[in-house]
């Protein structure tokens, strides 16, 4: 028999490869750092608004515009982090940037006696104290789930400073209508979300309720409105830390390994903001020094959290 050549078969092998995410034009960390850079200018504009002889409305308007842009970048770096993946540095920088923004925005109002200094001090006592507790928890591998209020706290603080700057800027009637819009808009958004996606946005109820409370104060005694906003922000700030202050503290004490280092953290967390705001309003110390110490300590607290998580603190 003749030998017939066997047909040649080509086998195609499809190589499976994991799609590689393209690098963004600008990273989330760069956006976060960019958010930090203009914050001293925001403080300067707020101070200039209350200098006798200056055009208060002009400086407050600039501060509101710049502050709004800074606040919106928080959504941008969050979106970039979700799309391209978070980083350890980003996890450290983002909460620090948020807290430094709050420090640079609220402290000038306390320094110029627009809002009570004790209220600002109380707000930062909570921030420092919870940060210190978080380090103690991380060192022991304890993790507490952040409550819904905890997630909304920073947004509430940013919203509060924005509304406070509007009161000296707008007329009584304009502010009344603006607050009415603040009451209605979250409820309309909640209804639209439920109709379209069958999801209930419970935060809308809380937002509308805060605007209702503020509207009542505005109608009854308008000059108390800014103080009411400040006290409301402080209340939400502390309520949002209940999980850490009650449940977490109980677990920490129950372990029986509370150390001197933990005590130093907590004592420092309480005394630092109290002393800083006392020096700010009771002495002639330069304000920039208070801002510097406050910002650096907030950054150190975030770094301490990170090191504690990796058992390097």
Secondary structure by P-SEA (a helix, b strand, c coil): ccccccbbbbbbbbbbbccccccccccaaaaaaaaaaaaaaaaaaaaaaaccccaaaaaaaaaaaaaaaaaaaaaaaaaaaaaacccaaaaaaaaaaaaaaaaaccaaaaaaccccaaaaaaaaaaaaaaaaaaaaaaaacccccccccccaaaaaaaaaaaaaaacccccaaaaaaaaaaaacaaaaaaaaaaaacccccaaaaaaaaaaaaaaaaaaccccaaaaaaaaaaaaaaaaaacccccaaaaaaaaaccccaaaaaaaaaaaaaaaaaaaaaccccccaaaaaaaaaaaaaaaaaaaaaaaaccc
